[in-house]
Amino acid sequence: MFNRLLEILSDCTWKSIEEITPDLRLSQYLDEIGFAEMAFRIEDELGVKIPEEDLMLMHTVSDVWAFIRKADRQG
């Protein structure tokens, strides 16, 4: 699942997978539409819905991954 997340983030940020690090600040590469696209793709491809209020709290790749892991455990 983590590898698929890296692919999604690479597509959305236009960064290579190798450049996607846990502390990468998403706001440097995504605008409001980019965040929405990322959330849509995560829901579509990973089956994890990210509510808008949670999306606004995601600043780094680590934040996104932590949310996905938590949602998957509760799943």
PQR file of N, CA, C, O and H, with PARSE charges and radii, in Angstrom:
ATOM      1  N   MET A   1       0.825  -1.192   0.000 -0.4000 1.5000
ATOM      2  CA  MET A   1       0.000   0.000   0.000 -0.0000 2.0000
ATOM      3  C   MET A   1       0.874   1.262   0.000  0.5500 1.7000
ATOM      4  O   MET A   1       0.537   2.253  -0.650 -0.5500 1.4000
ATOM      5  N   PHE A   2       1.995   1.222   0.731 -0.4000 1.5000
ATOM      6  CA  PHE A   2       2.871   2.388   0.790 -0.0000 2.0000
ATOM      7  C   PHE A   2       3.447   2.714  -0.590  0.5500 1.7000
ATOM      8  O   PHE A   2       3.548   3.882  -0.965 -0.5500 1.4000
ATOM      9  H   PHE A   2       2.268   0.418   1.258  0.4000 1.0000
ATOM     10  N   ASN A   3       3.822   1.681  -1.338 -0.4000 1.5000
ATOM     11  CA  ASN A   3       4.360   1.919  -2.679 -0.0000 2.0000
ATOM     12  C   ASN A   3       3.331   2.572  -3.585  0.5500 1.7000
ATOM     13  O   ASN A   3       3.665   3.448  -4.384 -0.5500 1.4000
ATOM     14  H   ASN A   3       3.740   0.732  -1.033  0.4000 1.0000
ATOM     15  N   ARG A   4       2.080   2.146  -3.461 -0.4000 1.5000
ATOM     16  CA  ARG A   4       1.015   2.767  -4.273 -0.0000 2.0000
ATOM     17  C   ARG A   4       0.831   4.221  -3.857  0.5500 1.7000
ATOM     18  O   ARG A   4       0.624   5.081  -4.714 -0.5500 1.4000
ATOM     19  H   ARG A   4       1.809   1.435  -2.812  0.4000 1.0000
ATOM     20  N   LEU A   5       0.903   4.514  -2.553 -0.4000 1.5000
ATOM     21  CA  LEU A   5       0.811   5.894  -2.087 -0.0000 2.0000
ATOM     22  C   LEU A   5       1.938   6.729  -2.691  0.5500 1.7000
ATOM     23  O   LEU A   5       1.708   7.854  -3.133 -0.5500 1.4000
ATOM     24  H   LEU A   5       1.071   3.816  -1.857  0.4000 1.0000
ATOM     25  N   LEU A   6       3.146   6.186  -2.711 -0.4000 1.5000
ATOM     26  CA  LEU A   6       4.266   6.910  -3.310 -0.0000 2.0000
ATOM     27  C   LEU A   6       3.999   7.228  -4.775  0.5500 1.7000
ATOM     28  O   LEU A   6       4.327   8.320  -5.239 -0.5500 1.4000
ATOM     29  H   LEU A   6       3.333   5.272  -2.351  0.4000 1.0000
ATOM     30  N   GLU A   7       3.410   6.295  -5.503 -0.4000 1.5000
ATOM     31  CA  GLU A   7       3.084   6.525  -6.911 -0.0000 2.0000
ATOM     32  C   GLU A   7       2.050   7.646  -7.049  0.5500 1.7000
ATOM     33  O   GLU A   7       2.174   8.508  -7.920 -0.5500 1.4000
ATOM     34  H   GLU A   7       3.143   5.408  -5.126  0.4000 1.0000
ATOM     35  N   ILE A   8       1.043   7.630  -6.195 -0.4000 1.5000
ATOM     36  CA  ILE A   8       0.015   8.677  -6.222 -0.0000 2.0000
ATOM     37  C   ILE A   8       0.641  10.030  -5.939  0.5500 1.7000
ATOM     38  O   ILE A   8       0.394  10.999  -6.657 -0.5500 1.4000
ATOM     39  H   ILE A   8       0.943   6.930  -5.487  0.4000 1.0000
ATOM     40  N   LEU A   9       1.452  10.094  -4.889 -0.4000 1.5000
ATOM     41  CA  LEU A   9       2.083  11.360  -4.526 -0.0000 2.0000
ATOM     42  C   LEU A   9       3.056  11.838  -5.596  0.5500 1.7000
ATOM     43  O   LEU A   9       3.159  13.039  -5.848 -0.5500 1.4000
ATOM     44  H   LEU A   9       1.652   9.307  -4.306  0.4000 1.0000
ATOM     45  N   SER A  10       3.753  10.930  -6.211 -0.4000 1.5000
ATOM     46  CA  SER A  10       4.654  11.289  -7.298 -0.0000 2.0000
ATOM     47  C   SER A  10       3.878  11.906  -8.454  0.5500 1.7000
ATOM     48  O   SER A  10       4.291  12.924  -9.009 -0.5500 1.4000
ATOM     49  H   SER A  10       3.669   9.955  -6.006  0.4000 1.0000
ATOM     50  N   ASP A  11       2.764  11.297  -8.813 -0.4000 1.5000
ATOM     51  CA  ASP A  11       1.922  11.838  -9.893 -0.0000 2.0000
ATOM     52  C   ASP A  11       1.371  13.219  -9.541  0.5500 1.7000
ATOM     53  O   ASP A  11       1.362  14.124 -10.375 -0.5500 1.4000
ATOM     54  H   ASP A  11       2.429  10.470  -8.362  0.4000 1.0000
ATOM     55  N   CYS A  12       0.917  13.368  -8.311 -0.4000 1.5000
ATOM     56  CA  CYS A  12       0.272  14.627  -7.904 -0.0000 2.0000
ATOM     57  C   CYS A  12       1.278  15.770  -7.715  0.5500 1.7000
ATOM     58  O   CYS A  12       0.952  16.929  -7.973 -0.5500 1.4000
ATOM     59  H   CYS A  12       0.924  12.632  -7.634  0.4000 1.0000
ATOM     60  N   THR A  13       2.478  15.453  -7.274 -0.4000 1.5000
ATOM     61  CA  THR A  13       3.462  16.508  -6.980 -0.0000 2.0000
ATOM     62  C   THR A  13       4.449  16.725  -8.128  0.5500 1.7000
ATOM     63  O   THR A  13       5.214  17.689  -8.120 -0.5500 1.4000
ATOM     64  H   THR A  13       2.742  14.511  -7.065  0.4000 1.0000
ATOM     65  N   TRP A  14       4.429  15.834  -9.103 -0.4000 1.5000
ATOM     66  CA  TRP A  14       5.391  15.889 -10.219 -0.0000 2.0000
ATOM     67  C   TRP A  14       6.821  15.645  -9.744  0.5500 1.7000
ATOM     68  O   TRP A  14       7.775  16.060 -10.402 -0.5500 1.4000
ATOM     69  H   TRP A  14       3.808  15.051  -9.109  0.4000 1.0000
ATOM     70  N   LYS A  15       6.969  14.974  -8.607 -0.4000 1.5000
ATOM     71  CA  LYS A  15       8.282  14.595  -8.091 -0.0000 2.0000
ATOM     72  C   LYS A  15       8.494  13.111  -8.394  0.5500 1.7000
ATOM     73  O   LYS A  15       7.531  12.350  -8.484 -0.5500 1.4000
ATOM     74  H   LYS A  15       6.194  14.637  -8.073  0.4000 1.0000
ATOM     75  N   SER A  16       9.741  12.707  -8.548 -0.4000 1.5000
ATOM     76  CA  SER A  16      10.009  11.282  -8.736 -0.0000 2.0000
ATOM     77  C   SER A  16       9.752  10.557  -7.413  0.5500 1.7000
ATOM     78  O   SER A  16       9.767  11.165  -6.344 -0.5500 1.4000
ATOM     79  H   SER A  16      10.523  13.325  -8.475  0.4000 1.0000
ATOM     80  N   ILE A  17       9.520   9.269  -7.506 -0.4000 1.5000
ATOM     81  CA  ILE A  17       9.285   8.479  -6.294 -0.0000 2.0000
ATOM     82  C   ILE A  17      10.483   8.589  -5.348  0.5500 1.7000
ATOM     83  O   ILE A  17      10.315   8.617  -4.128 -0.5500 1.4000
ATOM     84  H   ILE A  17       9.507   8.775  -8.375  0.4000 1.0000
ATOM     85  N   GLU A  18      11.665   8.650  -5.900 -0.4000 1.5000
ATOM     86  CA  GLU A  18      12.869   8.761  -5.080 -0.0000 2.0000
ATOM     87  C   GLU A  18      12.912  10.078  -4.301  0.5500 1.7000
ATOM     88  O   GLU A  18      13.555  10.159  -3.254 -0.5500 1.4000
ATOM     89  H   GLU A  18      11.802   8.627  -6.890  0.4000 1.0000
ATOM     90  N   GLU A  19      12.236  11.102  -4.806 -0.4000 1.5000
ATOM     91  CA  GLU A  19      12.220  12.410  -4.145 -0.0000 2.0000
ATOM     92  C   GLU A  19      11.124  12.534  -3.087  0.5500 1.7000
ATOM     93  O   GLU A  19      11.096  13.511  -2.338 -0.5500 1.4000
ATOM     94  H   GLU A  19      11.713  11.036  -5.656  0.4000 1.0000
ATOM     95  N   ILE A  20      10.227  11.557  -3.020 -0.4000 1.5000
ATOM     96  CA  ILE A  20       9.137  11.578  -2.048 -0.0000 2.0000
ATOM     97  C   ILE A  20       9.672  11.032  -0.725  0.5500 1.7000
ATOM     98  O   ILE A  20       9.869   9.826  -0.572 -0.5500 1.4000
ATOM     99  H   ILE A  20      10.249  10.763  -3.628  0.4000 1.0000
ATOM    100  N   THR A  21       9.902  11.923   0.214 -0.4000 1.5000
ATOM    101  CA  THR A  21      10.442  11.542   1.519 -0.0000 2.0000
ATOM    102  C   THR A  21       9.367  11.748   2.591  0.5500 1.7000
ATOM    103  O   THR A  21       8.411  12.491   2.367 -0.5500 1.4000
ATOM    104  H   THR A  21       9.742  12.902   0.090  0.4000 1.0000
ATOM    105  N   PRO A  22       9.510  11.107   3.740 -0.5600 1.5000
ATOM    106  CA  PRO A  22       8.504  11.256   4.797  0.2800 2.0000
ATOM    107  C   PRO A  22       8.254  12.700   5.223  0.5500 1.7000
ATOM    108  O   PRO A  22       7.134  13.047   5.595 -0.5500 1.4000
ATOM    109  N   ASP A  23       9.278  13.538   5.174 -0.4000 1.5000
ATOM    110  CA  ASP A  23       9.116  14.920   5.634 -0.0000 2.0000
ATOM    111  C   ASP A  23       8.842  15.914   4.500  0.5500 1.7000
ATOM    112  O   ASP A  23       8.867  17.125   4.717 -0.5500 1.4000
ATOM    113  H   ASP A  23      10.189  13.256   4.872  0.4000 1.0000
ATOM    114  N   LEU A  24       8.581  15.405   3.293 -0.4000 1.5000
ATOM    115  CA  LEU A  24       8.257  16.289   2.171 -0.0000 2.0000
ATOM    116  C   LEU A  24       6.995  17.090   2.488  0.5500 1.7000
ATOM    117  O   LEU A  24       5.947  16.519   2.787 -0.5500 1.4000
ATOM    118  H   LEU A  24       8.561  14.421   3.116  0.4000 1.0000
ATOM    119  N   ARG A  25       7.107  18.413   2.419 -0.4000 1.5000
ATOM    120  CA  ARG A  25       5.966  19.288   2.716 -0.0000 2.0000
ATOM    121  C   ARG A  25       5.078  19.386   1.483  0.5500 1.7000
ATOM    122  O   ARG A  25       5.464  19.967   0.469 -0.5500 1.4000
ATOM    123  H   ARG A  25       7.958  18.877   2.176  0.4000 1.0000
ATOM    124  N   LEU A  26       3.900  18.817   1.582 -0.4000 1.5000
ATOM    125  CA  LEU A  26       2.997  18.728   0.442 -0.0000 2.0000
ATOM    126  C   LEU A  26       2.562  20.088  -0.071  0.5500 1.7000
ATOM    127  O   LEU A  26       2.352  20.257  -1.272 -0.5500 1.4000
ATOM    128  H   LEU A  26       3.587  18.344   2.406  0.4000 1.0000
ATOM    129  N   SER A  27       2.424  21.054   0.816 -0.4000 1.5000
ATOM    130  CA  SER A  27       1.963  22.382   0.401 -0.0000 2.0000
ATOM    131  C   SER A  27       2.956  23.085  -0.519  0.5500 1.7000
ATOM    132  O   SER A  27       2.598  24.056  -1.185 -0.5500 1.4000
ATOM    133  H   SER A  27       2.594  20.916   1.792  0.4000 1.0000
ATOM    134  N   GLN A  28       4.180  22.615  -0.565 -0.4000 1.5000
ATOM    135  CA  GLN A  28       5.158  23.182  -1.492 -0.0000 2.0000
ATOM    136  C   GLN A  28       4.881  22.757  -2.929  0.5500 1.7000
ATOM    137  O   GLN A  28       5.342  23.405  -3.869 -0.5500 1.4000
ATOM    138  H   GLN A  28       4.471  21.826  -0.024  0.4000 1.0000
ATOM    139  N   TYR A  29       4.128  21.667  -3.103 -0.4000 1.5000
ATOM    140  CA  TYR A  29       3.902  21.098  -4.427 -0.0000 2.0000
ATOM    141  C   TYR A  29       2.437  20.971  -4.811  0.5500 1.7000
ATOM    142  O   TYR A  29       2.117  20.766  -5.982 -0.5500 1.4000
ATOM    143  H   TYR A  29       3.753  21.141  -2.339  0.4000 1.0000
ATOM    144  N   LEU A  30       1.543  21.092  -3.834 -0.4000 1.5000
ATOM    145  CA  LEU A  30       0.116  20.935  -4.109 -0.0000 2.0000
ATOM    146  C   LEU A  30      -0.642  22.197  -3.728  0.5500 1.7000
ATOM    147  O   LEU A  30      -0.429  22.772  -2.660 -0.5500 1.4000
ATOM    148  H   LEU A  30       1.803  21.259  -2.882  0.4000 1.0000
ATOM    149  N   ASP A  31      -1.531  22.615  -4.625 -0.4000 1.5000
ATOM    150  CA  ASP A  31      -2.454  23.682  -4.273 -0.0000 2.0000
ATOM    151  C   ASP A  31      -3.755  23.014  -3.814  0.5500 1.7000
ATOM    152  O   ASP A  31      -3.791  21.799  -3.624 -0.5500 1.4000
ATOM    153  H   ASP A  31      -1.704  22.148  -5.492  0.4000 1.0000
ATOM    154  N   GLU A  32      -4.800  23.784  -3.640 -0.4000 1.5000
ATOM    155  CA  GLU A  32      -6.073  23.231  -3.151 -0.0000 2.0000
ATOM    156  C   GLU A  32      -6.595  22.127  -4.061  0.5500 1.7000
ATOM    157  O   GLU A  32      -7.085  21.102  -3.588 -0.5500 1.4000
ATOM    158  H   GLU A  32      -4.771  24.772  -3.795  0.4000 1.0000
ATOM    159  N   ILE A  33      -6.489  22.340  -5.358 -0.4000 1.5000
ATOM    160  CA  ILE A  33      -6.955  21.331  -6.320 -0.0000 2.0000
ATOM    161  C   ILE A  33      -6.067  20.097  -6.256  0.5500 1.7000
ATOM    162  O   ILE A  33      -6.559  18.973  -6.359 -0.5500 1.4000
ATOM    163  H   ILE A  33      -6.092  23.173  -5.742  0.4000 1.0000
ATOM    164  N   GLY A  34      -4.774  20.294  -6.088 -0.4000 1.5000
ATOM    165  CA  GLY A  34      -3.850  19.166  -5.967 -0.0000 2.0000
ATOM    166  C   GLY A  34      -4.138  18.305  -4.752  0.5500 1.7000
ATOM    167  O   GLY A  34      -4.075  17.078  -4.828 -0.5500 1.4000
ATOM    168  H   GLY A  34      -4.375  21.207  -6.004  0.4000 1.0000
ATOM    169  N   PHE A  35      -4.458  18.946  -3.620 -0.4000 1.5000
ATOM    170  CA  PHE A  35      -4.820  18.193  -2.419 -0.0000 2.0000
ATOM    171  C   PHE A  35      -6.106  17.399  -2.659  0.5500 1.7000
ATOM    172  O   PHE A  35      -6.216  16.247  -2.239 -0.5500 1.4000
ATOM    173  H   PHE A  35      -4.509  19.943  -3.558  0.4000 1.0000
ATOM    174  N   ALA A  36      -7.070  18.015  -3.331 -0.4000 1.5000
ATOM    175  CA  ALA A  36      -8.333  17.323  -3.627 -0.0000 2.0000
ATOM    176  C   ALA A  36      -8.086  16.125  -4.542  0.5500 1.7000
ATOM    177  O   ALA A  36      -8.648  15.050  -4.331 -0.5500 1.4000
ATOM    178  H   ALA A  36      -6.980  18.951  -3.672  0.4000 1.0000
ATOM    179  N   GLU A  37      -7.246  16.312  -5.556 -0.4000 1.5000
ATOM    180  CA  GLU A  37      -6.917  15.202  -6.458 -0.0000 2.0000
ATOM    181  C   GLU A  37      -6.228  14.072  -5.702  0.5500 1.7000
ATOM    182  O   GLU A  37      -6.541  12.899  -5.908 -0.5500 1.4000
ATOM    183  H   GLU A  37      -6.790  17.185  -5.728  0.4000 1.0000
ATOM    184  N   MET A  38      -5.291  14.428  -4.829 -0.4000 1.5000
ATOM    185  CA  MET A  38      -4.592  13.425  -4.031 -0.0000 2.0000
ATOM    186  C   MET A  38      -5.599  12.630  -3.191  0.5500 1.7000
ATOM    187  O   MET A  38      -5.551  11.400  -3.165 -0.5500 1.4000
ATOM    188  H   MET A  38      -5.037  15.381  -4.662  0.4000 1.0000
ATOM    189  N   ALA A  39      -6.499  13.324  -2.513 -0.4000 1.5000
ATOM    190  CA  ALA A  39      -7.496  12.657  -1.667 -0.0000 2.0000
ATOM    191  C   ALA A  39      -8.408  11.759  -2.493  0.5500 1.7000
ATOM    192  O   ALA A  39      -8.734  10.649  -2.073 -0.5500 1.4000
ATOM    193  H   ALA A  39      -6.538  14.323  -2.534  0.4000 1.0000
ATOM    194  N   PHE A  40      -8.820  12.235  -3.662 -0.4000 1.5000
ATOM    195  CA  PHE A  40      -9.686  11.441  -4.534 -0.0000 2.0000
ATOM    196  C   PHE A  40      -8.973  10.161  -4.972  0.5500 1.7000
ATOM    197  O   PHE A  40      -9.561   9.080  -4.953 -0.5500 1.4000
ATOM    198  H   PHE A  40      -8.555  13.137  -4.003  0.4000 1.0000
ATOM    199  N   ARG A  41      -7.733  10.287  -5.356 -0.4000 1.5000
ATOM    200  CA  ARG A  41      -6.987   9.113  -5.824 -0.0000 2.0000
ATOM    201  C   ARG A  41      -6.724   8.134  -4.688  0.5500 1.7000
ATOM    202  O   ARG A  41      -6.776   6.921  -4.890 -0.5500 1.4000
ATOM    203  H   ARG A  41      -7.256  11.166  -5.371  0.4000 1.0000
ATOM    204  N   ILE A  42      -6.442   8.647  -3.500 -0.4000 1.5000
ATOM    205  CA  ILE A  42      -6.240   7.752  -2.356 -0.0000 2.0000
ATOM    206  C   ILE A  42      -7.521   6.978  -2.076  0.5500 1.7000
ATOM    207  O   ILE A  42      -7.483   5.774  -1.823 -0.5500 1.4000
ATOM    208  H   ILE A  42      -6.400   9.633  -3.336  0.4000 1.0000
ATOM    209  N   GLU A  43      -8.647   7.667  -2.121 -0.4000 1.5000
ATOM    210  CA  GLU A  43      -9.919   6.970  -1.898 -0.0000 2.0000
ATOM    211  C   GLU A  43     -10.179   5.953  -3.008  0.5500 1.7000
ATOM    212  O   GLU A  43     -10.561   4.816  -2.734 -0.5500 1.4000
ATOM    213  H   GLU A  43      -8.678   8.645  -2.326  0.4000 1.0000
ATOM    214  N   ASP A  44      -9.973   6.359  -4.250 -0.4000 1.5000
ATOM    215  CA  ASP A  44     -10.251   5.504  -5.400 -0.0000 2.0000
ATOM    216  C   ASP A  44      -9.320   4.297  -5.463  0.5500 1.7000
ATOM    217  O   ASP A  44      -9.766   3.179  -5.720 -0.5500 1.4000
ATOM    218  H   ASP A  44      -9.663   7.283  -4.473  0.4000 1.0000
ATOM    219  N   GLU A  45      -8.031   4.520  -5.229 -0.4000 1.5000
ATOM    220  CA  GLU A  45      -7.047   3.471  -5.435 -0.0000 2.0000
ATOM    221  C   GLU A  45      -6.686   2.683  -4.178  0.5500 1.7000
ATOM    222  O   GLU A  45      -6.289   1.521  -4.260 -0.5500 1.4000
ATOM    223  H   GLU A  45      -7.668   5.429  -5.021  0.4000 1.0000
ATOM    224  N   LEU A  46      -6.826   3.320  -3.014 -0.4000 1.5000
ATOM    225  CA  LEU A  46      -6.472   2.638  -1.772 -0.0000 2.0000
ATOM    226  C   LEU A  46      -7.690   2.342  -0.893  0.5500 1.7000
ATOM    227  O   LEU A  46      -7.590   1.612   0.093 -0.5500 1.4000
ATOM    228  H   LEU A  46      -7.148   4.265  -2.946  0.4000 1.0000
ATOM    229  N   GLY A  47      -8.827   2.908  -1.255 -0.4000 1.5000
ATOM    230  CA  GLY A  47     -10.049   2.646  -0.504 -0.0000 2.0000
ATOM    231  C   GLY A  47     -10.139   3.376   0.822  0.5500 1.7000
ATOM    232  O   GLY A  47     -10.889   2.966   1.707 -0.5500 1.4000
ATOM    233  H   GLY A  47      -8.908   3.501  -2.056  0.4000 1.0000
ATOM    234  N   VAL A  48      -9.374   4.467   0.970 -0.4000 1.5000
ATOM    235  CA  VAL A  48      -9.367   5.234   2.217 -0.0000 2.0000
ATOM    236  C   VAL A  48      -9.900   6.636   1.936  0.5500 1.7000
ATOM    237  O   VAL A  48      -9.299   7.408   1.189 -0.5500 1.4000
ATOM    238  H   VAL A  48      -8.764   4.801   0.250  0.4000 1.0000
ATOM    239  N   LYS A  49     -11.034   6.944   2.546 -0.4000 1.5000
ATOM    240  CA  LYS A  49     -11.624   8.273   2.377 -0.0000 2.0000
ATOM    241  C   LYS A  49     -10.995   9.240   3.378  0.5500 1.7000
ATOM    242  O   LYS A  49     -10.904   8.949   4.571 -0.5500 1.4000
ATOM    243  H   LYS A  49     -11.522   6.317   3.152  0.4000 1.0000
ATOM    244  N   ILE A  50     -10.564  10.393   2.871 -0.4000 1.5000
ATOM    245  CA  ILE A  50      -9.976  11.415   3.733 -0.0000 2.0000
ATOM    246  C   ILE A  50     -10.944  12.591   3.791  0.5500 1.7000
ATOM    247  O   ILE A  50     -11.076  13.323   2.810 -0.5500 1.4000
ATOM    248  H   ILE A  50     -10.638  10.629   1.902  0.4000 1.0000
ATOM    249  N   PRO A  51     -11.621  12.788   4.912 -0.5600 1.5000
ATOM    250  CA  PRO A  51     -12.519  13.934   5.051  0.2800 2.0000
ATOM    251  C   PRO A  51     -11.743  15.248   4.904  0.5500 1.7000
ATOM    252  O   PRO A  51     -10.558  15.321   5.230 -0.5500 1.4000
ATOM    253  N   GLU A  52     -12.419  16.265   4.415 -0.4000 1.5000
ATOM    254  CA  GLU A  52     -11.765  17.548   4.153 -0.0000 2.0000
ATOM    255  C   GLU A  52     -11.090  18.119   5.395  0.5500 1.7000
ATOM    256  O   GLU A  52      -9.998  18.680   5.311 -0.5500 1.4000
ATOM    257  H   GLU A  52     -13.381  16.206   4.150  0.4000 1.0000
ATOM    258  N   GLU A  53     -11.745  17.974   6.552 -0.4000 1.5000
ATOM    259  CA  GLU A  53     -11.151  18.535   7.776 -0.0000 2.0000
ATOM    260  C   GLU A  53      -9.846  17.819   8.144  0.5500 1.7000
ATOM    261  O   GLU A  53      -8.943  18.434   8.711 -0.5500 1.4000
ATOM    262  H   GLU A  53     -12.632  17.518   6.620  0.4000 1.0000
ATOM    263  N   ASP A  54      -9.744  16.526   7.827 -0.4000 1.5000
ATOM    264  CA  ASP A  54      -8.496  15.795   8.067 -0.0000 2.0000
ATOM    265  C   ASP A  54      -7.451  16.139   7.008  0.5500 1.7000
ATOM    266  O   ASP A  54      -6.260  16.230   7.303 -0.5500 1.4000
ATOM    267  H   ASP A  54     -10.477  16.026   7.367  0.4000 1.0000
ATOM    268  N   LEU A  55      -7.908  16.324   5.793 -0.4000 1.5000
ATOM    269  CA  LEU A  55      -6.995  16.672   4.710 -0.0000 2.0000
ATOM    270  C   LEU A  55      -6.249  17.971   5.008  0.5500 1.7000
ATOM    271  O   LEU A  55      -5.069  18.104   4.686 -0.5500 1.4000
ATOM    272  H   LEU A  55      -8.876  16.249   5.553  0.4000 1.0000
ATOM    273  N   MET A  56      -6.942  18.925   5.622 -0.4000 1.5000
ATOM    274  CA  MET A  56      -6.324  20.209   5.934 -0.0000 2.0000
ATOM    275  C   MET A  56      -5.233  20.094   6.993  0.5500 1.7000
ATOM    276  O   MET A  56      -4.425  21.010   7.147 -0.5500 1.4000
ATOM    277  H   MET A  56      -7.901  18.818   5.884  0.4000 1.0000
ATOM    278  N   LEU A  57      -5.198  18.974   7.729 -0.4000 1.5000
ATOM    279  CA  LEU A  57      -4.189  18.764   8.766 -0.0000 2.0000
ATOM    280  C   LEU A  57      -2.974  17.993   8.263  0.5500 1.7000
ATOM    281  O   LEU A  57      -2.023  17.766   9.012 -0.5500 1.4000
ATOM    282  H   LEU A  57      -5.854  18.230   7.604  0.4000 1.0000
ATOM    283  N   MET A  58      -3.006  17.592   7.001 -0.4000 1.5000
ATOM    284  CA  MET A  58      -1.922  16.795   6.438 -0.0000 2.0000
ATOM    285  C   MET A  58      -0.901  17.714   5.783  0.5500 1.7000
ATOM    286  O   MET A  58      -1.156  18.315   4.739 -0.5500 1.4000
ATOM    287  H   MET A  58      -3.778  17.776   6.393  0.4000 1.0000
ATOM    288  N   HIS A  59       0.253  17.809   6.419 -0.4000 1.5000
ATOM    289  CA  HIS A  59       1.298  18.703   5.923 -0.0000 2.0000
ATOM    290  C   HIS A  59       2.428  17.955   5.232  0.5500 1.7000
ATOM    291  O   HIS A  59       3.065  18.491   4.325 -0.5500 1.4000
ATOM    292  H   HIS A  59       0.460  17.322   7.267  0.4000 1.0000
ATOM    293  N   THR A  60       2.677  16.727   5.654 -0.4000 1.5000
ATOM    294  CA  THR A  60       3.795  15.961   5.110 -0.0000 2.0000
ATOM    295  C   THR A  60       3.326  14.589   4.624  0.5500 1.7000
ATOM    296  O   THR A  60       2.197  14.174   4.887 -0.5500 1.4000
ATOM    297  H   THR A  60       2.159  16.292   6.391  0.4000 1.0000
ATOM    298  N   VAL A  61       4.201  13.906   3.922 -0.4000 1.5000
ATOM    299  CA  VAL A  61       3.929  12.537   3.484 -0.0000 2.0000
ATOM    300  C   VAL A  61       3.669  11.653   4.705  0.5500 1.7000
ATOM    301  O   VAL A  61       2.791  10.790   4.671 -0.5500 1.4000
ATOM    302  H   VAL A  61       5.117  14.243   3.708  0.4000 1.0000
ATOM    303  N   SER A  62       4.420  11.863   5.768 -0.4000 1.5000
ATOM    304  CA  SER A  62       4.215  11.087   7.002 -0.0000 2.0000
ATOM    305  C   SER A  62       2.803  11.253   7.551  0.5500 1.7000
ATOM    306  O   SER A  62       2.204  10.292   8.033 -0.5500 1.4000
ATOM    307  H   SER A  62       5.133  12.563   5.796  0.4000 1.0000
ATOM    308  N   ASP A  63       2.273  12.464   7.478 -0.4000 1.5000
ATOM    309  CA  ASP A  63       0.906  12.705   7.948 -0.0000 2.0000
ATOM    310  C   ASP A  63      -0.108  11.884   7.149  0.5500 1.7000
ATOM    311  O   ASP A  63      -1.029  11.292   7.712 -0.5500 1.4000
ATOM    312  H   ASP A  63       2.759  13.244   7.085  0.4000 1.0000
ATOM    313  N   VAL A  64       0.076  11.858   5.844 -0.4000 1.5000
ATOM    314  CA  VAL A  64      -0.839  11.111   4.970 -0.0000 2.0000
ATOM    315  C   VAL A  64      -0.736   9.615   5.274  0.5500 1.7000
ATOM    316  O   VAL A  64      -1.749   8.931   5.417 -0.5500 1.4000
ATOM    317  H   VAL A  64       0.824  12.339   5.386  0.4000 1.0000
ATOM    318  N   TRP A  65       0.481   9.124   5.369 -0.4000 1.5000
ATOM    319  CA  TRP A  65       0.688   7.700   5.623 -0.0000 2.0000
ATOM    320  C   TRP A  65       0.125   7.299   6.985  0.5500 1.7000
ATOM    321  O   TRP A  65      -0.483   6.236   7.106 -0.5500 1.4000
ATOM    322  H   TRP A  65       1.304   9.680   5.253  0.4000 1.0000
ATOM    323  N   ALA A  66       0.313   8.115   7.997 -0.4000 1.5000
ATOM    324  CA  ALA A  66      -0.226   7.813   9.326 -0.0000 2.0000
ATOM    325  C   ALA A  66      -1.749   7.732   9.286  0.5500 1.7000
ATOM    326  O   ALA A  66      -2.341   6.852   9.910 -0.5500 1.4000
ATOM    327  H   ALA A  66       0.807   8.979   7.899  0.4000 1.0000
ATOM    328  N   PHE A  67      -2.381   8.642   8.557 -0.4000 1.5000
ATOM    329  CA  PHE A  67      -3.844   8.623   8.446 -0.0000 2.0000
ATOM    330  C   PHE A  67      -4.303   7.341   7.756  0.5500 1.7000
ATOM    331  O   PHE A  67      -5.249   6.693   8.204 -0.5500 1.4000
ATOM    332  H   PHE A  67      -1.899   9.357   8.050  0.4000 1.0000
ATOM    333  N   ILE A  68      -3.632   6.981   6.668 -0.4000 1.5000
ATOM    334  CA  ILE A  68      -4.011   5.769   5.915 -0.0000 2.0000
ATOM    335  C   ILE A  68      -3.846   4.519   6.789  0.5500 1.7000
ATOM    336  O   ILE A  68      -4.722   3.654   6.814 -0.5500 1.4000
ATOM    337  H   ILE A  68      -2.863   7.508   6.304  0.4000 1.0000
ATOM    338  N   ARG A  69      -2.745   4.434   7.489 -0.4000 1.5000
ATOM    339  CA  ARG A  69      -2.509   3.279   8.362 -0.0000 2.0000
ATOM    340  C   ARG A  69      -3.571   3.182   9.451  0.5500 1.7000
ATOM    341  O   ARG A  69      -4.078   2.097   9.736 -0.5500 1.4000
ATOM    342  H   ARG A  69      -2.034   5.137   7.469  0.4000 1.0000
ATOM    343  N   LYS A  70      -3.907   4.317  10.058 -0.4000 1.5000
ATOM    344  CA  LYS A  70      -4.926   4.333  11.105 -0.0000 2.0000
ATOM    345  C   LYS A  70      -6.285   3.907  10.534  0.5500 1.7000
ATOM    346  O   LYS A  70      -6.992   3.099  11.136 -0.5500 1.4000
ATOM    347  H   LYS A  70      -3.496   5.198   9.827  0.4000 1.0000
ATOM    348  N   ALA A  71      -6.639   4.453   9.381 -0.4000 1.5000
ATOM    349  CA  ALA A  71      -7.924   4.108   8.750 -0.0000 2.0000
ATOM    350  C   ALA A  71      -7.961   2.635   8.359  0.5500 1.7000
ATOM    351  O   ALA A  71      -8.999   1.985   8.483 -0.5500 1.4000
ATOM    352  H   ALA A  71      -6.065   5.109   8.892  0.4000 1.0000
ATOM    353  N   ASP A  72      -6.838   2.109   7.889 -0.4000 1.5000
ATOM    354  CA  ASP A  72      -6.760   0.700   7.485 -0.0000 2.0000
ATOM    355  C   ASP A  72      -6.937  -0.223   8.686  0.5500 1.7000
ATOM    356  O   ASP A  72      -7.585  -1.265   8.581 -0.5500 1.4000
ATOM    357  H   ASP A  72      -5.995   2.637   7.788  0.4000 1.0000
ATOM    358  N   ARG A  73      -6.365   0.154   9.822 -0.4000 1.5000
ATOM    359  CA  ARG A  73      -6.514  -0.656  11.041 -0.0000 2.0000
ATOM    360  C   ARG A  73      -7.959  -0.651  11.552  0.5500 1.7000
ATOM    361  O   ARG A  73      -8.454  -1.651  12.073 -0.5500 1.4000
ATOM    362  H   ARG A  73      -5.838   1.000   9.908  0.4000 1.0000
ATOM    363  N   GLN A  74      -8.613   0.490  11.392 -0.4000 1.5000
ATOM    364  CA  GLN A  74      -9.994   0.603  11.864 -0.0000 2.0000
ATOM    365  C   GLN A  74     -10.982  -0.031  10.896  0.5500 1.7000
ATOM    366  O   GLN A  74     -12.110  -0.370  11.255 -0.5500 1.4000
ATOM    367  H   GLN A  74      -8.210   1.302  10.969  0.4000 1.0000
ATOM    368  N   GLY A  75     -10.525  -0.178   9.662 -0.4000 1.5000
ATOM    369  CA  GLY A  75     -11.267  -0.589   8.529 -0.0000 2.0000
ATOM    370  C   GLY A  75     -12.213  -1.639   8.490  0.5500 1.7000
ATOM    371  O   GLY A  75     -12.798  -1.904   7.439 -0.5500 1.4000
ATOM    372  H   GLY A  75      -9.609   0.097   9.370  0.4000 1.0000
TER
END
